[in-house]
Amino acid sequence: MIALLGSLAGLMLYLEVIYHLGGFGLTGGMPVYVLGMAAVWSGIWTLIIGLCRGVWKKRVFYAVIWFYIFWAAAQFVYLKMFRQPLLWESIFWGGQDALTQYWREALEGIFQVLPFLFLFLLPGILTGVWMRWRKVKLPRLGVLQILRLNVVICLGIVSQLTVMEVGKTLDTDYYESYLEFYDPFTAAQKLGFLPVLQRDTHLRVAEAGQEVWEIIVERFSAEPHNIPERETLPVLADVPKEENKDMQQVQGDDSDEAYTKKHEMPIDFGRLYSLAEDERKGWLTHYIEGLEASSENEYTGLFEGCNLIFLTAEGFSPYGVREDLTPTLYRLTHSGFMFENYYVPLWQTSTSDGEYINCTGLIPDGQFSMRKSASIEMPFALPGFFAQEGVDSLAYHNNSLSYYDRYRTHPNLGYDFKGCRLGRLSGKEWEEKLFAMENPDAWPPSDLEMMRATVLEYIEKDRFHVYYMTISGHMNYNFSGNAMAAKNKEAVEQLQMSESAKAYIACSIELDKALEYLLEQLEAAGKLDKTVICLSADHYPYGMTDEQYQELAGIPLSEGMDMYRNSLILWSSQMEEPVVVKKVCGPMDILPTLLNLFGFSYDSRMYAGRDILSEEEGLVIFNDRSFVTDSVIYNRREGNTIWLVDEQGNPRIPEEEQGVYFSEKEQEVRDIYQFSAYVLQTNYYSDILEAVDSQ
């Protein structure tokens, strides 16, 4: 019994060590917690194996060993590829898509880490050889041995609880990361992949139980909850709009005009409280009621009556923009509005989460937030506002309709969504939602070809709002497996850079060609002067190593949150001079900023972000609750805080006030996380619409 118990516990600890060294290097962890966990699960498995009879004893033994080995190896490969631990949601929700779409990246990822994979497999191979060579027999358990195993299991549980209780008392990051599980990466780094597996499994079981309970309640409820269908938003505050401002006048206006009109809807908070059937909705109502809506500003209505083309650009980075190779991107990033402190965080479901925050102004809640949003009301995305003015909203993606369930999510936001391939959908039902590209099966497909296939569908309309999700910038960045890099290889061959950096720039050239074609077509149709271009990344190109990305940037990226610095394109041909914005901002701010610029009546309290051009202080929130403001950069994962200084070299927040300021920002970040999560979990916007309708 002791040998079996020790071998299983030793295997778990060995795998944790290899995973940590390969994934995080020599950074600190929490071995005490892993020891307790190994004791618990090795005791449980020893008990199960010991109670088995006949051939099942060895079958279960080998199944346990190889499960942990394969899980550790899969976790390691996924971590190296996507910078996140592999969770059950990724397997069940994204597994089919990943196997059909990202098999090239997976194979390359496996080849890159083969030495570590051999170390993961080694215990299983040695165990099989040892068992056959020595003809080892697994033990049968008596009553005394069963009691001893239960003591081991109990001691392991006590050890885990003690570690967590100490973490709670000391307010440690590892305790919060494990308990709330908003940042699995930190949990894996501090505690290990097995604690992440344990916590993830617990949450998924609890979630499944809750879903079953809700189905039972709805089945036997007299009034089952259904999401009401609405074509437009409710009538907002009945305030007449000002005449559209002249762009040059606004840019040059230095008057002291006070802007007092608030961006808010007439919400009946009494009605909202009456609709709060659980604590989450009650918290949301109390939170929103306590917020102060943002005010109009000198840029309100600047783009009123214009068209909008909004792009989420796969893996976009300003470091891939060069005046000689990507002249259109260079032009767009160096004119219009220029945001000097724009950050794009990396979230758990990288691209889909990047789209979610761009399109909704909400922070993702765990994984696959966009997919989850398909089953609730999402009225405060851009299409709802354009629909009030009779403007159609179209969306295109040069990938399959079914990938990330975009055929469900984007229509729920209000878009008429089209892709270039069906994916797992049937042709008869969905073929009308396809656009014809020259090479739809290339990997990655061409953004230029997507533009050529779609622009004529809307450019002759009086007004339009169009959303694009591009893909030419997708990893892996090489010339052998990336069609866009290979296509534009000749243009970058002269660069004195690594293959990865050159291949990335080659991918950016394809996006540049797409934008060049788009602008040419708009100008030819006489629509350029009345069309605004907005482009943001979904994430930085994490398919490059940190060293490769720094080479591409040509500058160190180790200070603060520099890895996530990016460019937000917000451009109109009518803006003769650039408007430089120094305020800190991020993707969750895009939607309220656009709503203000286009002169829509909206409620700023419905979003996690804020109008970048307002008087409010800038704030960017990251996946692990790190944050950047106009006064401080806080890297929670590294435990690093940088207080920013003004032009005279003085801290923007006096030293004696920094403690209070920091605590307030931490709480604000927590509240915004909570707000975004609860909106998604409770279909809260439905209550908002009802509370506005009741006015």
Disulfide bonds with the S-S distance in Angstrom:
none
